[in-house]
């Protein structure tokens, strides 16, 4: 499965019925991640990563080739974690922008899809492969 194939299966689905367990399981097996907006303060993440993160306008969501970075320190202001975030790839969430409640931008190669709410465009989400995530400073 490619990011475009996954995006094609998500495209046009209704809010709260974005995709099936089977689709997300197939995406996980292929190392693919989908991100779309929920409510007015969440980014839903499914596929090779199954999580949600709080989001507001211009929230940065960080990714490594392994997924969402994890803070292994006991303190919130861990310098090691801060250095990891400085190198991680980013996805920016935009609220109420370009005709969507949510949309996402990133330098990670990706495919896009539209989630509907009551038949109208609600969110423009993205699908990408974790293998395509490049850390800042990595060779091209």
C-alpha positions, 0 to 999 in steps of 0.5 A: 500500500502506498500513501496515495492508495491509503489517501484514496480510501480515506478521501471523502469519508465522513467525520467520525467515520474516517476509516476502518480498522482493516484499513488502519491495520493495512496502513500500519503493516505498510509503515504509513501514517494518516493525520487529520483533525478532530474537534477543535483541538485534536490531531488524530493519528492512525496507521503505523502510529495510533495516537492523538495530540492536542492541536491549535492553529500552527501547532507543530507535530514532530515525527521521527522514523520511529513515530512520535518522539518520546521523552524518556527523561523524568523532567518535562524540560529535558535537554536531550528531548529538546535536541531530538525535537530540534532535529525531528521532521514537523507537520504543522496543523492549521485551524480554519484555513483555506476553507477547512476546519483543519489542514496540515503542511509538511516537507515529508512526502505525502498524499492528501485526502478530504474528510467531510462533515455533513457532506461538506469539506471539513479537513484536509488530512495527509498520509505519509510513510515513516520511511520518508521522514528525514531528520534535520541534518540527515544526508539527502 
